[in-house]
Amino acid sequence: MSNQTEQIMAALSTVIEPELHQDIVSLNMVRDLEVVGNMARFTIVLTTPACPLKTVFEQRCSAALVGRVPGIEKLDIRWDSQVPTDRKINGMLDVPMRSIIAVASGKGGVGKSTVATNVAVALAEAGARVGLIDADILNPNIPMMMGLSAGRPRVNQNNKMVPIESYGVKTMSTGYLIDPSKPMIMRGPMLHGAIRQFFTDVEWGQLDYMIVDLPPGTGDAPLSLAQSFPLTGAIVVTQPQDVAVSDALRSVAMFEALNVPIIGIVENMTGDFFGEGGGERLATERGLSFLGRVPLEADVRKGGDYGRPIVAAEPDGPAGLALAQVARNTAARASVLMLQNADVIPINVIG
């Protein structure tokens, strides 16, 4: 290693990863460093392709190098990522998933499925491998919201169902398997069995994120999932008003009682009609991450009805931007939780 390269690496060792609170050199995030004229070129390996901190890294690396290391006047930073694997999954399920993230709410009608759908699509658009399970077995909505209300999954040579894909997301739902005009009637053990089949009897392939859209409340399905499956964490969705926040608090309390980490709170449908700030106050009072607020917009509802998630249909609109930020914040927070439970911490083992 040349003296100039050593100086660059020493300077980069002062750059702190904001979520992990360690420097990017000791975390082995800096790769393929070379100097071309007056430019330092290197790759930063992130723990998620949806990292919300790229601009922060760029600013901190520039401040550490440009004008401080002799001969370096500009940077060329390239990006790569490898999502860590939550070892709890390998211990409980024989499935090729690096993380399992539940999306929950204390009551129905707060936009939980809208958040789950758009987070999944936004993560896929960022380059992650994403699955989406509709765990609301009795009232499945994901097929319609993903534009997949017609169709039935095929069974492959391994006698496993092949998930149906839309917007780069692999999906599975009872909505593909039943007549929508007939009621679904199941007791708790049957619900648990159906959810487990969606994990184990589907040919998912390797996934970075499995998003699970739970039914509302704290009944059989949420309890079964939280108690029986290795959740990396849970997102709790609420509206801003007090009555919705009080229901969200019960959902938070359930996950806390079951030792499931809370990734954060999403405040959905903010604006003049429902108000603003209730979800953020809940996060502050419980010491939780606030993942973002999503404005109340008719186009979000239309996107759900017509199978066009707003992050794909109108990515530059207020709701599309807000939900994309929720997805990035979710990925950042989930990365911290996964590294705490990592089977392999990729940033320390990639050569």
Residue frames as qw, qx, qy, qz and C-alpha x, y, z in Angstrom:
[[0.000, 0.889, 0.458, 0.000, 0.00, 0.00, 0.00],
 [0.419, 0.484, -0.024, 0.768, 1.45, 3.37, -1.06],
 [0.212, -0.183, -0.449, 0.849, 1.91, 6.23, 1.35],
 [0.301, -0.059, -0.155, -0.939, -0.90, 8.18, -0.33],
 [0.611, -0.259, -0.655, -0.361, -3.24, 5.19, -0.10],
 [0.477, -0.267, -0.681, 0.487, -2.38, 4.79, 3.57],
 [0.003, -0.088, -0.217, 0.972, -3.20, 8.48, 4.11],
 [0.473, -0.163, -0.407, -0.764, -6.55, 8.07, 2.35],
 [0.634, -0.302, -0.710, -0.055, -7.48, 5.05, 4.46],
 [0.341, -0.200, -0.549, 0.736, -6.40, 6.85, 7.61],
 [0.196, -0.008, 0.002, -0.981, -8.58, 9.81, 6.68],
 [0.588, -0.204, -0.541, -0.566, -11.55, 7.55, 5.90],
 [0.502, -0.219, -0.780, 0.303, -11.14, 5.91, 9.31],
 [0.005, 0.131, 0.393, -0.910, -12.50, 9.16, 10.76],
 [0.475, -0.094, -0.365, -0.795, -15.79, 8.71, 8.87],
 [0.273, 0.001, 0.838, -0.473, -18.39, 7.21, 11.21],
 [0.240, -0.297, -0.814, -0.439, -21.26, 5.03, 10.01],
 [0.314, -0.352, 0.147, -0.869, -24.28, 6.84, 11.53],
 [0.826, -0.275, -0.210, -0.445, -26.33, 3.77, 12.41],
 [0.907, -0.079, -0.361, 0.201, -23.56, 1.43, 13.61],
 [0.337, -0.924, 0.160, -0.078, -21.45, 4.15, 15.26],
 [0.746, -0.330, 0.384, 0.432, -18.17, 2.72, 14.03],
 [0.104, 0.683, -0.383, -0.614, -15.80, 4.00, 11.36],
 [0.831, 0.451, -0.019, -0.324, -16.22, 2.71, 7.83],
 [0.397, 0.595, -0.699, 0.022, -12.65, 1.38, 7.59],
 [0.210, -0.263, 0.874, -0.351, -12.79, -0.83, 10.67],
 [0.718, 0.257, 0.445, -0.470, -16.21, -2.05, 9.45],
 [0.398, -0.100, 0.777, 0.478, -14.46, -3.01, 6.18],
 [0.460, 0.715, 0.454, -0.266, -16.95, -1.01, 4.15],
 [0.216, 0.835, -0.315, -0.397, -14.27, 0.61, 1.96],
 [0.827, 0.057, 0.515, 0.219, -13.19, -1.52, -1.01],
 [0.665, 0.478, 0.374, 0.436, -11.20, -1.31, -4.24],
 [0.129, -0.920, 0.009, 0.371, -9.39, 1.93, -3.43],
 [0.685, 0.201, 0.278, 0.643, -7.31, 3.42, -6.22],
 [0.078, -0.758, -0.017, 0.647, -5.93, 6.86, -7.02],
 [0.569, 0.500, 0.469, 0.453, -6.37, 8.18, -10.56],
 [0.238, 0.599, 0.051, 0.763, -4.57, 11.49, -10.95],
 [0.065, -0.259, 0.421, -0.867, -6.05, 13.81, -8.34],
 [0.717, -0.225, -0.145, -0.643, -9.09, 11.58, -7.74],
 [0.209, -0.198, 0.911, -0.297, -9.64, 8.90, -5.09],
 [0.684, 0.001, -0.433, -0.587, -11.89, 6.13, -6.38],
 [0.017, -0.121, 0.939, -0.323, -13.36, 3.49, -4.06],
 [0.517, -0.345, -0.643, -0.448, -16.44, 1.42, -3.29],
 [0.305, -0.238, 0.590, -0.708, -18.53, 1.65, -0.13],
 [0.381, -0.180, -0.887, -0.190, -20.34, -1.61, 0.70],
 [0.435, -0.285, 0.211, -0.828, -23.64, -0.89, 2.45],
 [0.207, 0.028, 0.934, -0.289, -25.83, -3.24, 4.48],
 [0.447, 0.577, 0.647, -0.219, -28.85, -2.47, 2.29],
 [0.345, 0.284, 0.484, 0.752, -29.31, -1.25, -1.29],
 [0.129, -0.808, -0.443, -0.366, -32.01, 1.07, 0.07],
 [0.516, -0.331, -0.337, 0.714, -29.63, 2.91, 2.38],
 [0.046, 0.937, 0.328, 0.108, -30.91, 6.45, 3.12],
 [0.464, -0.805, 0.112, 0.354, -27.44, 7.68, 4.08],
 [0.759, 0.311, 0.238, 0.520, -25.54, 7.78, 0.78],
 [0.171, 0.867, 0.034, 0.467, -25.48, 11.58, 0.75],
 [0.564, -0.802, 0.186, -0.061, -24.20, 11.57, 4.33],
 [0.861, -0.165, 0.292, 0.383, -21.38, 9.19, 3.38],
 [0.568, 0.598, 0.189, 0.533, -20.48, 11.32, 0.36],
 [0.097, -0.928, 0.048, -0.356, -20.34, 14.49, 2.44],
 [0.685, -0.680, 0.260, 0.036, -18.31, 12.93, 5.24],
 [0.851, 0.044, 0.283, 0.440, -15.85, 11.23, 2.89],
 [0.410, 0.744, 0.116, 0.516, -15.38, 14.45, 0.95],
 [0.302, -0.910, 0.133, -0.250, -14.80, 16.42, 4.15],
 [0.808, -0.482, 0.294, 0.166, -12.24, 13.84, 5.32],
 [0.786, 0.090, 0.380, 0.478, -10.28, 13.64, 2.05],
 [0.426, 0.717, 0.244, 0.494, -10.59, 16.64, -0.24],
 [0.021, 0.861, -0.165, 0.481, -8.09, 19.30, 0.77],
 [0.658, -0.652, 0.333, -0.179, -6.84, 17.15, 3.66],
 [0.846, -0.110, 0.429, 0.298, -4.94, 14.39, 1.87],
 [0.053, -0.644, 0.406, 0.646, -2.23, 15.87, -0.39],
 [0.007, 0.188, -0.790, -0.584, -3.03, 15.45, -4.07],
 [0.053, 0.440, 0.895, 0.061, -6.70, 14.47, -3.63],
 [0.130, 0.096, -0.027, -0.986, -9.09, 17.03, -5.08],
 [0.680, 0.020, -0.147, -0.718, -12.15, 14.91, -5.91],
 [0.437, -0.124, 0.862, -0.226, -13.79, 11.59, -5.23],
 [0.597, 0.090, -0.563, -0.564, -15.47, 8.86, -7.26],
 [0.389, -0.146, 0.790, -0.451, -17.52, 6.78, -4.83],
 [0.524, -0.011, -0.706, -0.477, -19.17, 3.63, -6.08],
 [0.586, -0.258, 0.428, -0.638, -21.82, 1.72, -4.18],
 [0.512, 0.019, -0.843, -0.162, -22.41, -1.93, -3.44],
 [0.578, -0.377, 0.325, -0.647, -24.48, -3.71, -0.80],
 [0.497, -0.018, -0.867, -0.029, -24.96, -7.02, 0.95],
 [0.612, -0.517, 0.006, -0.598, -27.82, -7.49, 3.36],
 [0.046, -0.342, 0.875, -0.338, -26.81, -9.41, 6.51],
 [0.600, -0.219, -0.709, -0.299, -28.67, -12.54, 7.58],
 [0.535, -0.496, 0.321, -0.603, -30.63, -12.67, 10.80],
 [0.194, 0.250, -0.944, 0.094, -29.40, -15.87, 12.47],
 [0.487, 0.076, 0.619, -0.611, -32.77, -16.32, 14.20],
 [0.742, 0.375, -0.156, -0.534, -34.23, -17.29, 10.82],
 [0.516, 0.381, -0.766, -0.048, -31.70, -20.05, 10.23],
 [0.064, -0.175, 0.861, -0.473, -32.39, -21.36, 13.72],
 [0.474, 0.239, 0.600, -0.598, -36.18, -21.61, 13.30],
 [0.727, 0.569, 0.213, -0.320, -37.00, -21.82, 9.59],
 [0.578, -0.122, 0.612, 0.525, -35.26, -23.55, 6.71],
 [0.431, 0.824, 0.364, 0.049, -35.98, -20.72, 4.29],
 [0.605, 0.134, 0.118, 0.776, -33.59, -18.59, 2.21],
 [0.060, -0.907, -0.250, -0.334, -34.58, -15.24, 3.75],
 [0.446, 0.259, -0.384, 0.766, -32.19, -12.73, 5.28],
 [0.087, 0.035, 0.459, -0.884, -34.88, -10.89, 7.25],
 [0.156, -0.550, -0.787, -0.232, -38.59, -11.03, 8.07],
 [0.007, 0.014, 0.221, -0.975, -40.37, -7.74, 8.72],
 [0.006, -0.584, -0.811, 0.036, -43.97, -7.66, 9.92],
 [0.083, -0.229, -0.098, -0.965, -46.24, -4.70, 9.17],
 [0.230, -0.459, -0.831, 0.216, -48.93, -4.36, 11.84],
 [0.176, -0.407, -0.035, -0.896, -51.60, -2.02, 13.11],
 [0.132, 0.061, 0.766, -0.626, -53.79, -1.83, 16.19],
 [0.511, 0.496, 0.494, -0.498, -56.95, -1.39, 14.12],
 [0.535, 0.368, 0.631, 0.424, -58.16, -1.77, 10.57],
 [0.253, 0.881, 0.369, 0.152, -58.46, 1.03, 8.04],
 [0.308, -0.858, 0.140, 0.385, -55.23, 2.87, 8.88],
 [0.532, 0.780, -0.303, -0.130, -53.45, 1.93, 5.64],
 [0.634, -0.489, 0.593, 0.086, -51.33, -0.94, 6.93],
 [0.794, 0.259, 0.504, 0.221, -51.53, -2.92, 3.66],
 [0.408, 0.904, 0.021, 0.130, -50.80, 0.25, 1.69],
 [0.226, -0.847, 0.482, 0.001, -47.63, 0.76, 3.71],
 [0.743, -0.219, 0.621, 0.125, -46.61, -2.91, 3.40],
 [0.736, 0.548, 0.359, 0.170, -47.14, -2.91, -0.36],
 [0.307, 0.933, -0.103, 0.156, -45.30, 0.33, -1.00],
 [0.421, -0.732, 0.534, 0.047, -42.39, -0.51, 1.30],
 [0.800, 0.001, 0.572, 0.180, -41.96, -3.82, -0.52],
 [0.628, 0.705, 0.243, 0.223, -42.07, -2.16, -3.96],
 [0.026, 0.965, -0.248, 0.079, -39.70, 0.63, -2.91],
 [0.589, -0.546, 0.583, 0.125, -37.16, -1.86, -1.55],
 [0.784, 0.263, 0.511, 0.236, -37.36, -3.86, -4.78],
 [0.429, 0.884, 0.084, 0.167, -36.88, -0.71, -6.85],
 [0.231, -0.883, 0.409, 0.014, -33.75, 0.01, -4.81],
 [0.476, 0.520, -0.707, -0.059, -32.32, -3.33, -5.91],
 [0.361, -0.278, 0.803, -0.386, -33.25, -5.64, -3.03],
 [0.374, -0.093, -0.872, -0.301, -34.76, -9.11, -3.43],
 [0.340, -0.084, 0.424, -0.835, -38.16, -8.81, -1.78],
 [0.236, -0.310, -0.900, -0.197, -41.07, -11.09, -0.92],
 [0.353, -0.175, 0.185, -0.900, -44.50, -10.07, 0.35],
 [0.191, -0.250, -0.948, 0.042, -46.76, -12.43, 2.32],
 [0.442, -0.381, -0.142, -0.799, -50.40, -11.51, 2.77],
 [0.205, -0.031, -0.898, 0.387, -50.92, -12.89, 6.30],
 [0.474, 0.121, 0.303, -0.818, -54.41, -11.43, 6.50],
 [0.112, 0.016, 0.970, 0.217, -55.66, -14.89, 5.61],
 [0.213, 0.552, 0.770, -0.238, -59.37, -14.15, 6.05],
 [0.273, 0.905, 0.240, -0.223, -59.43, -10.78, 4.26],
 [0.646, -0.124, 0.346, 0.669, -56.60, -10.73, 1.71],
 [0.246, 0.912, 0.139, -0.296, -55.95, -7.41, -0.03],
 [0.360, -0.569, 0.500, 0.545, -52.43, -7.71, -1.40],
 [0.498, 0.250, 0.705, 0.439, -53.37, -9.25, -4.79],
 [0.222, 0.874, 0.417, 0.117, -55.62, -6.31, -5.66],
 [0.206, -0.933, 0.098, 0.277, -53.14, -3.74, -4.37],
 [0.408, -0.451, 0.618, 0.498, -50.35, -5.30, -6.45],
 [0.506, 0.481, -0.329, -0.636, -52.49, -5.55, -9.57],
 [0.176, 0.225, -0.951, -0.118, -52.71, -9.34, -9.28],
 [0.609, 0.001, 0.427, -0.669, -56.38, -10.01, -8.53],
 [0.912, 0.285, -0.077, -0.284, -56.48, -12.61, -11.32],
 [0.501, 0.532, -0.675, 0.106, -54.25, -15.67, -11.50],
 [0.896, -0.413, 0.088, -0.139, -53.31, -18.71, -9.48],
 [0.150, -0.719, 0.672, 0.092, -49.77, -19.77, -8.46],
 [0.838, 0.264, -0.453, -0.154, -48.41, -22.81, -10.25],
 [0.795, -0.498, 0.347, -0.015, -46.79, -25.73, -8.44],
 [0.311, 0.713, -0.611, -0.149, -43.25, -26.64, -9.50],
 [0.756, 0.186, -0.627, -0.025, -41.43, -29.97, -9.68],
 [0.225, 0.177, -0.749, 0.598, -40.58, -29.71, -5.98],
 [0.324, -0.588, -0.735, -0.091, -44.29, -29.59, -5.16],
 [0.229, -0.474, -0.322, 0.787, -43.96, -26.00, -4.00],
 [0.276, 0.875, 0.395, -0.034, -46.04, -23.03, -5.06],
 [0.497, 0.175, 0.144, 0.838, -44.29, -20.44, -7.18],
 [0.042, -0.643, -0.361, 0.674, -44.97, -16.91, -5.93],
 [0.398, 0.752, 0.428, 0.305, -46.62, -14.47, -8.30],
 [0.472, -0.254, -0.002, 0.844, -44.45, -11.46, -9.06],
 [0.180, 0.870, 0.360, 0.284, -45.39, -7.83, -9.62],
 [0.031, -0.961, 0.162, -0.221, -43.28, -4.65, -9.50],
 [0.412, 0.540, -0.658, 0.325, -40.25, -6.84, -8.80],
 [0.395, -0.340, 0.636, -0.569, -41.83, -8.27, -5.62],
 [0.376, -0.055, -0.912, -0.155, -42.65, -11.97, -5.13],
 [0.471, -0.219, 0.270, -0.811, -46.06, -12.34, -3.49],
 [0.305, -0.172, -0.934, -0.074, -48.25, -15.01, -1.92],
 [0.373, -0.057, 0.296, -0.877, -51.82, -14.67, -0.63],
 [0.341, 0.288, 0.875, -0.187, -54.95, -16.69, -0.01],
 [0.419, 0.626, 0.080, -0.653, -56.47, -14.24, -2.48],
 [0.298, 0.444, -0.707, -0.462, -54.89, -16.36, -5.24],
 [0.072, 0.075, -0.994, 0.036, -56.33, -19.58, -3.87],
 [0.177, 0.416, 0.788, -0.418, -59.99, -18.87, -3.06],
 [0.073, 0.634, 0.595, 0.489, -63.17, -17.68, -4.69],
 [0.120, 0.129, -0.249, 0.952, -63.40, -14.01, -3.67],
 [0.493, -0.351, -0.244, -0.758, -67.18, -14.25, -3.38],
 [0.800, -0.346, -0.486, -0.059, -66.99, -16.93, -0.67],
 [0.397, -0.837, 0.261, -0.270, -66.10, -16.35, 2.99],
 [0.534, 0.326, -0.706, 0.333, -62.93, -17.65, 4.59],
 [0.702, -0.597, 0.052, -0.385, -63.76, -19.31, 7.92],
 [0.699, 0.235, -0.579, 0.349, -60.82, -20.47, 10.03],
 [0.657, -0.750, -0.073, 0.021, -59.93, -20.90, 13.68],
 [0.234, -0.884, 0.394, 0.096, -56.57, -19.99, 15.20],
 [0.655, -0.299, 0.644, 0.259, -54.66, -23.25, 14.50],
 [0.666, 0.533, 0.466, 0.235, -55.77, -23.18, 10.86],
 [0.177, 0.982, -0.063, 0.028, -54.60, -19.58, 10.50],
 [0.428, -0.709, 0.531, 0.176, -51.22, -20.50, 11.97],
 [0.727, 0.035, 0.636, 0.256, -50.91, -23.44, 9.57],
 [0.540, 0.773, 0.295, 0.155, -51.77, -21.31, 6.55],
 [0.011, -0.964, 0.263, 0.037, -49.17, -18.67, 7.45],
 [0.573, -0.485, 0.626, 0.210, -46.50, -21.33, 8.02],
 [0.739, 0.349, 0.532, 0.221, -47.26, -22.85, 4.61],
 [0.362, 0.929, 0.047, 0.065, -46.67, -19.48, 3.00],
 [0.218, -0.825, 0.514, 0.093, -43.15, -19.54, 4.43],
 [0.485, -0.369, 0.785, 0.108, -42.22, -23.18, 3.91],
 [0.626, 0.319, 0.706, 0.085, -44.29, -24.42, 0.94],
 [0.428, 0.893, 0.090, -0.109, -43.47, -21.60, -1.46],
 [0.787, 0.116, 0.146, 0.588, -40.39, -21.49, -3.70],
 [0.076, -0.963, -0.093, 0.240, -39.25, -18.01, -2.73],
 [0.667, 0.510, -0.133, 0.526, -35.62, -18.21, -3.76],
 [0.507, -0.191, -0.336, 0.771, -33.10, -16.07, -1.93],
 [0.080, -0.873, -0.330, -0.349, -34.67, -12.94, -0.43],
 [0.286, 0.292, -0.372, 0.833, -33.16, -9.95, 1.32],
 [0.279, -0.021, 0.417, -0.865, -36.47, -8.87, 2.86],
 [0.194, -0.409, -0.863, -0.226, -39.67, -10.74, 3.50],
 [0.250, -0.130, 0.184, -0.942, -42.44, -8.24, 4.24],
 [0.158, -0.345, -0.925, 0.027, -45.43, -9.75, 6.05],
 [0.306, -0.309, -0.102, -0.895, -48.71, -7.85, 5.97],
 [0.063, -0.161, -0.897, 0.407, -50.50, -8.85, 9.19],
 [0.238, -0.681, -0.598, -0.350, -54.21, -8.57, 9.89],
 [0.104, -0.634, 0.199, -0.740, -55.07, -5.68, 12.20],
 [0.726, -0.570, 0.029, -0.383, -55.23, -5.99, 15.96],
 [0.089, -0.542, 0.798, -0.246, -53.60, -8.39, 18.40],
 [0.891, -0.023, 0.149, -0.429, -55.54, -11.56, 17.63],
 [0.933, -0.085, 0.342, 0.078, -54.58, -15.09, 16.57],
 [0.772, 0.552, 0.043, 0.312, -52.66, -14.31, 13.38],
 [0.132, 0.850, -0.342, 0.378, -50.39, -11.55, 14.76],
 [0.631, -0.586, 0.461, -0.211, -49.76, -13.59, 17.92],
 [0.958, 0.088, 0.254, 0.098, -48.99, -16.76, 15.94],
 [0.628, 0.682, -0.117, 0.355, -46.56, -14.97, 13.69],
 [0.084, -0.830, 0.390, -0.389, -44.81, -13.16, 16.53],
 [0.714, -0.473, 0.473, -0.206, -44.55, -16.28, 18.69],
 [0.909, 0.071, 0.406, 0.062, -43.71, -18.86, 16.03],
 [0.707, 0.589, 0.108, 0.376, -41.64, -17.06, 13.40],
 [0.610, -0.341, -0.054, 0.713, -38.24, -15.34, 13.74],
 [0.215, 0.928, 0.257, 0.165, -39.21, -11.74, 13.10],
 [0.521, 0.220, -0.125, 0.815, -36.36, -9.33, 12.56],
 [0.017, -0.224, -0.349, 0.910, -38.76, -6.63, 13.66],
 [0.144, 0.663, 0.733, 0.047, -42.16, -5.02, 13.21],
 [0.019, 0.167, 0.138, 0.976, -43.44, -1.79, 11.70],
 [0.034, 0.571, 0.740, -0.355, -46.54, -0.38, 13.41],
 [0.060, 0.333, 0.409, 0.847, -48.82, 1.81, 11.29],
 [0.053, -0.599, -0.636, 0.484, -51.20, 4.36, 12.77],
 [0.129, 0.781, 0.330, 0.514, -53.25, 7.38, 11.80],
 [0.228, 0.388, -0.333, 0.828, -52.45, 10.64, 13.63],
 [0.492, -0.555, -0.051, -0.670, -55.59, 10.94, 15.79],
 [0.298, -0.460, 0.689, -0.474, -55.60, 9.83, 19.42],
 [0.873, -0.012, 0.294, -0.389, -58.07, 6.96, 18.99],
 [0.862, 0.435, -0.258, 0.029, -55.87, 5.34, 16.33],
 [0.225, 0.630, -0.626, 0.402, -52.70, 5.96, 18.34],
 [0.584, -0.375, 0.541, -0.474, -54.22, 4.27, 21.39],
 [0.966, 0.158, 0.116, -0.166, -54.87, 1.17, 19.28],
 [0.642, 0.609, -0.408, 0.223, -51.34, 1.31, 17.84],
 [0.203, -0.631, 0.610, -0.435, -49.99, 1.42, 21.39],
 [0.857, -0.163, 0.394, -0.290, -51.61, -1.95, 22.08],
 [0.894, 0.430, -0.107, 0.070, -49.92, -3.39, 19.01],
 [0.262, 0.711, -0.526, 0.386, -46.57, -1.99, 20.17],
 [0.516, -0.492, 0.552, -0.432, -47.13, -3.45, 23.64],
 [0.973, 0.071, 0.146, -0.166, -47.89, -6.88, 22.17],
 [0.753, 0.529, -0.295, 0.255, -44.64, -7.00, 20.23],
 [0.011, -0.681, 0.551, -0.483, -42.67, -5.71, 23.20],
 [0.750, -0.341, 0.420, -0.380, -44.21, -8.40, 25.43],
 [0.971, 0.191, 0.145, 0.011, -43.17, -11.03, 22.87],
 [0.520, -0.568, 0.397, 0.500, -39.62, -9.59, 22.59],
 [0.605, 0.520, 0.432, 0.422, -40.08, -8.64, 18.95],
 [0.303, -0.299, 0.030, 0.904, -38.07, -5.48, 18.12],
 [0.322, 0.839, 0.386, -0.208, -40.08, -2.52, 16.86],
 [0.567, 0.247, 0.290, 0.730, -38.44, -1.20, 13.71],
 [0.058, -0.079, -0.065, 0.993, -40.49, 1.96, 13.98],
 [0.272, 0.611, 0.607, -0.429, -43.79, 3.81, 13.73],
 [0.150, 0.213, 0.527, 0.809, -45.38, 5.06, 10.51],
 [0.220, 0.506, 0.437, -0.710, -47.94, 7.84, 10.69],
 [0.196, 0.250, 0.754, 0.575, -50.28, 7.41, 7.74],
 [0.024, -0.719, -0.605, -0.342, -53.01, 9.69, 6.31],
 [0.301, -0.464, -0.276, 0.786, -51.71, 12.90, 7.84],
 [0.083, 0.342, 0.395, 0.849, -53.33, 16.18, 6.92],
 [0.294, -0.244, 0.108, -0.918, -56.26, 18.44, 7.72],
 [0.729, -0.251, -0.417, -0.480, -58.79, 15.61, 8.02],
 [0.856, -0.304, -0.399, 0.124, -57.03, 13.36, 10.57],
 [0.383, -0.904, 0.190, 0.022, -54.51, 15.87, 11.89],
 [0.660, 0.546, -0.421, 0.300, -50.78, 15.32, 12.33],
 [0.014, 0.653, -0.574, 0.493, -48.23, 14.26, 14.91],
 [0.828, -0.370, 0.191, -0.376, -49.88, 11.42, 16.84],
 [0.969, 0.143, -0.141, 0.144, -47.61, 8.71, 15.44],
 [0.451, 0.560, -0.392, 0.574, -44.48, 10.72, 16.04],
 [0.408, -0.602, 0.361, -0.584, -45.54, 11.41, 19.64],
 [0.966, -0.189, 0.052, -0.168, -46.10, 7.68, 20.16],
 [0.823, 0.340, -0.268, 0.368, -42.62, 6.93, 18.86],
 [0.126, 0.632, -0.398, 0.653, -41.07, 9.59, 21.10],
 [0.634, -0.510, 0.262, -0.519, -42.95, 8.48, 24.20],
 [0.985, -0.120, 0.115, -0.056, -41.97, 4.82, 23.69],
 [0.348, -0.677, 0.560, 0.328, -38.40, 5.54, 22.65],
 [0.743, 0.274, 0.582, 0.185, -38.98, 4.14, 19.16],
 [0.246, -0.131, 0.466, 0.840, -37.83, 5.17, 15.70],
 [0.463, 0.652, 0.315, -0.511, -40.24, 7.34, 13.73],
 [0.571, 0.084, 0.654, 0.488, -40.09, 6.08, 10.15],
 [0.035, 0.023, 0.365, 0.930, -42.09, 8.90, 8.60],
 [0.388, 0.481, 0.525, -0.585, -45.51, 10.37, 7.92],
 [0.210, 0.200, 0.758, 0.584, -47.50, 9.82, 4.74],
 [0.274, 0.162, 0.081, -0.945, -49.98, 12.48, 3.59],
 [0.495, 0.423, 0.711, -0.265, -53.63, 11.66, 2.99],
 [0.188, 0.403, -0.461, -0.768, -54.03, 11.65, -0.80],
 [0.810, 0.298, 0.208, -0.461, -56.76, 10.27, -3.02],
 [0.604, 0.569, -0.530, -0.176, -54.15, 8.92, -5.45],
 [0.084, -0.358, 0.897, -0.247, -52.82, 6.57, -2.78],
 [0.620, 0.161, 0.614, -0.462, -56.28, 5.06, -2.40],
 [0.732, 0.559, -0.099, -0.377, -56.73, 4.87, -6.15],
 [0.291, 0.578, -0.761, -0.041, -53.36, 3.18, -6.50],
 [0.319, -0.147, 0.882, -0.315, -54.47, 0.50, -4.05],
 [0.693, 0.367, 0.402, -0.473, -57.79, -0.03, -5.82],
 [0.719, 0.646, -0.128, -0.221, -56.24, -0.25, -9.26],
 [0.946, -0.089, 0.142, 0.278, -53.07, -2.16, -8.37],
 [0.520, 0.646, -0.106, 0.550, -50.61, 0.69, -8.87],
 [0.613, -0.556, -0.281, 0.485, -48.55, 1.31, -5.69],
 [0.076, 0.992, 0.086, -0.057, -47.93, 5.01, -5.36],
 [0.443, -0.668, 0.432, 0.414, -44.12, 4.65, -5.10],
 [0.486, 0.060, 0.700, 0.520, -44.19, 3.22, -8.62],
 [0.273, 0.735, 0.581, 0.219, -47.12, 5.17, -10.10],
 [0.058, 0.935, 0.037, 0.347, -46.18, 8.63, -8.77],
 [0.785, -0.166, -0.296, 0.519, -42.70, 8.37, -7.25],
 [0.312, 0.215, -0.105, 0.920, -42.17, 12.15, -7.25],
 [0.388, -0.659, -0.302, -0.569, -45.47, 13.02, -5.57],
 [0.293, -0.613, 0.450, -0.579, -45.68, 13.80, -1.85],
 [0.883, -0.247, 0.263, -0.299, -47.02, 10.38, -0.85],
 [0.915, 0.333, -0.171, 0.151, -44.66, 8.50, -3.16],
 [0.319, 0.634, -0.472, 0.523, -41.65, 10.35, -1.78],
 [0.502, -0.538, 0.419, -0.532, -42.84, 9.85, 1.79],
 [0.968, -0.095, 0.153, -0.176, -43.35, 6.10, 1.41],
 [0.775, 0.465, -0.304, 0.301, -40.00, 5.70, -0.35],
 [0.027, 0.638, -0.514, 0.573, -38.39, 7.43, 2.63],
 [0.783, -0.356, 0.305, -0.408, -40.28, 5.12, 5.00],
 [0.978, 0.180, -0.089, 0.051, -38.81, 2.17, 3.07],
 [0.507, 0.579, -0.424, 0.477, -35.27, 3.57, 3.30],
 [0.308, -0.580, 0.475, -0.586, -35.64, 4.25, 7.01],
 [0.938, -0.165, 0.140, -0.272, -37.03, 0.75, 7.49],
 [0.877, 0.342, -0.251, 0.224, -34.05, -0.75, 5.69],
 [0.217, 0.631, -0.484, 0.565, -31.57, 1.28, 7.74],
 [0.556, -0.467, 0.427, -0.539, -33.19, 0.34, 11.05],
 [0.986, 0.009, 0.035, -0.160, -33.57, -3.30, 10.02],
 [0.673, 0.518, -0.431, 0.306, -29.88, -3.44, 9.09],
 [0.124, -0.579, 0.577, -0.563, -28.93, -2.50, 12.63],
 [0.800, -0.226, 0.350, -0.432, -31.20, -5.21, 14.04],
 [0.950, 0.279, -0.136, -0.027, -29.92, -7.80, 11.57],
 [0.444, 0.591, -0.540, 0.403, -26.30, -7.02, 12.38],
 [0.420, -0.489, 0.545, -0.536, -27.09, -7.52, 16.05],
 [0.825, -0.035, 0.505, -0.253, -28.40, -11.00, 15.16],
 [0.549, 0.633, -0.435, -0.331, -26.25, -11.67, 12.11],
 [0.975, -0.025, 0.205, 0.084, -25.37, -15.19, 11.08],
 [0.673, 0.102, 0.178, 0.711, -22.69, -13.61, 8.92],
 [0.026, -0.872, -0.100, 0.479, -21.82, -9.94, 9.12],
 [0.760, 0.528, 0.241, 0.291, -21.02, -9.30, 5.46],
 [0.178, 0.952, -0.168, 0.181, -19.10, -6.08, 5.90],
 [0.437, -0.711, 0.551, -0.020, -16.49, -7.97, 7.88],
 [0.733, -0.114, 0.657, 0.135, -16.06, -10.94, 5.58],
 [0.690, 0.706, 0.157, 0.022, -16.25, -9.74, 1.99],
 [0.718, -0.229, 0.226, 0.617, -12.78, -9.82, 0.52]]
